[in-house]
């Protein structure tokens, strides 16, 4: 079956017009009609019925029944093209939680893309839960999460730790470089749900639960935008604090009694053979060098399987 004939049929179904399909496909109306007839002859049924006295066409019952199959066949053709591309160029798929992908690893991603143009890279930003699901099904080669989960089909290992610091608007200047939690007013806080239990316990220990923060969110970009545009403070990973200092002129402070460091875990599928192990090995080696180059990050020494 000629897939170009199927594309013609799909375009007629979408536009409900022979002339519209011809225009969108950059071919003549006669070519559209010819390809449609070839497909109908092959299937031994009529798929399209022209309206009388108007330039409109509609699907027959057979055409309606064939439409979802035609769409699937088109997807298969796309997958075949993608396979040809992948077979010529090694590829890896990397997943990461949003806060880490946007404010820390984006620098590394850009560097890798520039230096490794022979390796096709696909980057996915998602939640811890979704990344574990993707790793379980082998749709990512490696992922980076902050909330580990026990999953027999996914390898979970500690990777690095990142300090949590105070980022505050310039109008909220504090003396010195270190701030005590008692100097902070929770009513001026942009509190982000970082998921780590240690950070939640830190807030519960130092602030009255009856007093609410200025804003509370689970979206890193929303928290970043809010902190850029409002006089407030927030407890953030050091990497995000640097971006806030650069983009919003916020001041950064160490905390006298800080929350526990944020832990990053590296996850990978179990039971799925990696198509391009050399590309993954190179990725793992270079990202570790990148992490080691940041003084506020600490590569974990203990990196055995978290759940055996």
C-alpha positions in Angstrom: 0.0 0.0 0.0 1.4 3.4 -1.1 1.6 5.6 2.0 1.5 8.7 -0.2 -2.0 7.7 -1.3 -2.9 7.5 2.4 -1.6 11.0 3.1 -3.8 12.2 0.2 -6.8 10.6 1.8 -6.1 12.0 5.2 -5.7 15.5 3.8 -9.0 15.2 2.0 -10.6 14.0 5.2 -9.1 16.9 7.1 -10.1 19.7 4.6 -13.2 18.0 3.2 -12.1 19.3 -0.2 -10.2 17.9 -3.2 -8.9 21.3 -4.1 -8.0 22.1 -0.5 -6.0 18.9 -0.2 -4.2 19.6 -3.5 -3.3 23.1 -2.3 -1.9 21.9 1.1 0.0 19.0 -0.5 1.4 21.2 -3.3 0.1 18.9 -6.1 -2.6 19.2 -8.7 -6.2 18.3 -8.2 -5.9 15.7 -10.9 -3.0 14.1 -9.0 -5.1 14.1 -5.8 -8.0 12.4 -7.6 -5.7 9.9 -9.2 -4.1 8.9 -5.9 -7.5 8.7 -4.2 -8.7 6.4 -7.0 -5.7 4.2 -6.6 -6.3 3.8 -2.9 -10.0 3.1 -3.5 -9.2 0.5 -6.1 -6.8 -1.2 -3.8 -9.3 -1.3 -1.0 -12.2 -2.1 -3.4 -14.5 0.5 -1.8 -15.4 4.2 -2.2 -13.8 6.4 0.5 -14.8 9.9 -0.6 -18.0 11.2 -2.0 -18.0 14.6 -3.7 -20.9 17.0 -3.0 -23.0 18.0 -6.0 -22.6 21.6 -7.1 -20.1 22.5 -4.4 -16.4 22.1 -3.8 -17.0 19.9 -0.7 -16.3 16.2 -0.2 -17.4 14.0 2.6 -16.3 10.6 3.9 -18.4 7.6 3.0 -19.1 5.0 5.7 -16.2 3.0 4.5 -14.1 6.2 4.6 -15.1 6.9 8.2 -14.1 3.3 9.1 -10.8 3.6 7.3 -9.8 7.0 8.8 -8.4 5.8 12.2 -6.5 3.0 10.4 -5.0 5.5 7.9 -3.9 7.7 10.8 -2.1 4.8 12.4 -0.4 3.9 9.2 0.8 7.4 8.9 2.2 7.2 12.4 4.0 4.0 11.5 5.6 5.7 8.5 6.8 8.5 10.8 8.3 5.9 13.2 10.0 4.2 10.2 11.6 7.5 9.2 12.6 8.1 12.8 14.2 4.7 13.0 16.2 5.4 9.9 17.4 8.6 11.5 18.3 6.9 14.8 20.1 4.1 13.0 22.4 6.6 11.5 22.9 8.7 14.6 23.2 7.4 18.2 20.6 8.9 20.5 19.9 9.1 24.2 16.9 10.3 26.2 17.5 12.1 29.5 14.8 12.9 32.0 15.0 15.4 34.9 12.8 17.1 37.4 11.9 20.6 36.4 13.7 22.6 39.1 17.0 20.8 38.4 16.6 20.8 34.6 15.9 24.5 34.3 18.2 26.0 36.9 21.2 23.7 37.0 21.5 21.1 34.2 20.4 23.4 31.3 24.0 24.7 31.2 25.3 21.2 30.9 22.6 20.3 28.3 23.6 23.2 26.0 27.3 22.3 26.3 26.7 18.7 25.4 24.6 19.6 22.4 27.3 21.9 21.1 30.1 19.4 21.6 28.3 16.2 20.6 26.5 16.9 17.4 26.8 13.3 16.3 24.6 12.1 19.2 20.9 13.0 19.1 19.7 14.1 22.5 16.1 14.2 23.8 15.5 16.0 27.1 12.4 15.4 29.2 11.3 17.6 32.1 8.7 15.9 34.4 7.8 14.9 37.9 9.6 12.2 39.9 6.7 9.9 39.6 6.5 10.2 35.8 10.2 9.9 35.4 10.1 6.6 37.3 7.3 5.4 35.1 9.3 6.3 32.0 12.4 4.5 33.3 10.3 1.5 34.1 9.2 1.2 30.5 12.6 2.1 29.1 11.5 5.3 27.5 14.4 7.3 29.1 18.0 6.1 29.3 18.8 8.0 32.5 16.9 10.3 34.8 17.5 12.7 37.7 15.0 12.9 40.6 14.8 14.3 44.1 12.2 12.0 45.6 13.4 8.3 45.3 10.9 5.5 44.9 11.3 1.8 45.4 10.8 0.1 42.0 12.2 -3.3 41.1 12.5 -2.3 37.5 14.4 0.9 38.0 18.0 1.4 39.3 18.2 4.2 41.9 21.5 5.6 43.1 22.6 8.7 45.0 24.3 11.2 42.7 25.0 14.6 44.3 23.9 17.0 47.1 23.1 20.7 46.8 23.0 23.3 49.5 19.8 25.1 50.3 20.2 28.9 50.8 18.2 32.0 51.4 17.3 34.2 48.4 15.8 37.6 49.4 14.7 40.7 47.6 17.2 43.6 47.7 14.8 45.6 49.8 15.0 43.0 52.5 18.7 43.4 53.2 20.1 41.5 56.1 23.4 42.4 57.9 26.3 40.0 57.1 26.3 36.9 54.9 24.5 34.6 57.3 20.8 34.8 58.4 19.1 33.1 61.4 15.7 31.6 60.7 14.3 33.8 63.5 15.1 36.9 61.4 12.6 35.7 58.7 8.9 36.5 58.6 7.0 33.6 57.1 4.4 36.1 55.8 7.0 37.4 53.3 8.0 33.9 52.1 7.6 32.4 48.7 7.5 28.8 49.9 8.1 26.1 47.3 7.2 22.5 47.9 10.6 20.9 47.2 9.2 17.4 48.2 12.1 16.6 50.4 10.9 15.8 53.9 13.8 17.6 55.6 12.8 21.0 54.1 9.2 20.6 55.2 10.3 19.7 58.7 12.6 22.8 58.7 9.6 25.1 58.0 7.5 23.3 60.6 10.3 23.7 63.2 11.0 27.4 62.7 7.6 28.9 61.8 4.1 28.9 63.3 1.9 26.7 61.1 -1.0 29.0 61.7 0.8 31.8 59.9 0.7 31.4 56.1 3.5 32.3 53.6 3.0 35.1 51.1 2.7 32.4 48.4 3.1 28.6 48.2 3.5 26.7 45.0 4.8 23.5 43.5 5.9 25.1 40.2 9.6 26.1 40.0 9.1 28.6 37.1 6.1 30.1 38.9 8.2 30.5 42.1 11.0 32.0 40.1 8.7 34.5 38.4 7.0 35.5 41.7 10.3 36.0 43.4 11.5 38.2 40.6 8.5 40.5 40.8 7.7 40.7 44.5 9.5 41.7 47.7 9.9 38.3 49.4 12.3 35.6 50.4 12.6 31.9 49.7 14.6 28.9 50.6 16.0 27.6 47.3 18.7 25.3 45.9 22.0 27.2 45.4 21.7 26.8 41.6 18.3 28.5 41.5 19.6 31.2 43.9 22.4 32.1 41.4 19.8 32.6 38.7 17.7 34.8 41.0 20.8 36.9 41.8 21.6 37.3 38.1 18.1 37.8 36.7 16.4 39.6 39.6 19.2 41.1 41.6 18.2 39.1 44.7 20.6 38.8 47.5 21.9 35.4 48.6 22.6 34.4 52.2 23.7 31.3 54.0 21.4 30.1 56.8 22.6 29.6 60.3 20.5 26.5 60.7 19.8 25.4 57.1 17.6 22.6 55.9 19.2 19.3 54.9 20.9 19.5 51.5 18.8 18.5 48.5 19.8 15.1 47.3 19.7 14.2 43.6 19.3 10.6 42.6 20.2 9.1 39.2 17.8 6.5 37.9 18.0 4.1 35.0 15.9 1.3 33.5 16.6 -2.3 34.6 16.1 -5.1 32.1 16.3 -2.9 29.0 19.5 -3.1 26.9 20.8 0.3 26.1 21.1 0.8 22.3 24.1 3.1 22.6 26.0 2.3 25.8 29.1 4.3 24.7 26.9 7.5 24.4 25.5 6.9 27.9 28.9 6.2 29.4 30.2 9.5 27.8 27.1 11.3 29.2 27.6 10.0 32.7 31.3 10.8 32.7 30.8 14.4 31.5 27.9 15.2 33.8 29.9 14.0 36.8 32.7 16.4 35.7 30.2 19.2 35.4 28.8 18.5 38.9 32.3 18.4 40.4 33.1 21.8 38.8 30.4 23.5 40.9 31.6 24.3 44.4 28.2 24.3 46.0 27.5 20.7 44.8 28.9 17.6 46.4 29.2 14.3 44.5 28.1 11.4 46.7 30.7 8.9 47.7 28.2 6.1 48.5 26.5 5.3 45.2 25.3 1.7 45.6 21.8 0.6 44.7 19.4 2.4 47.0 16.9 -0.5 46.9 18.3 -4.0 46.5 
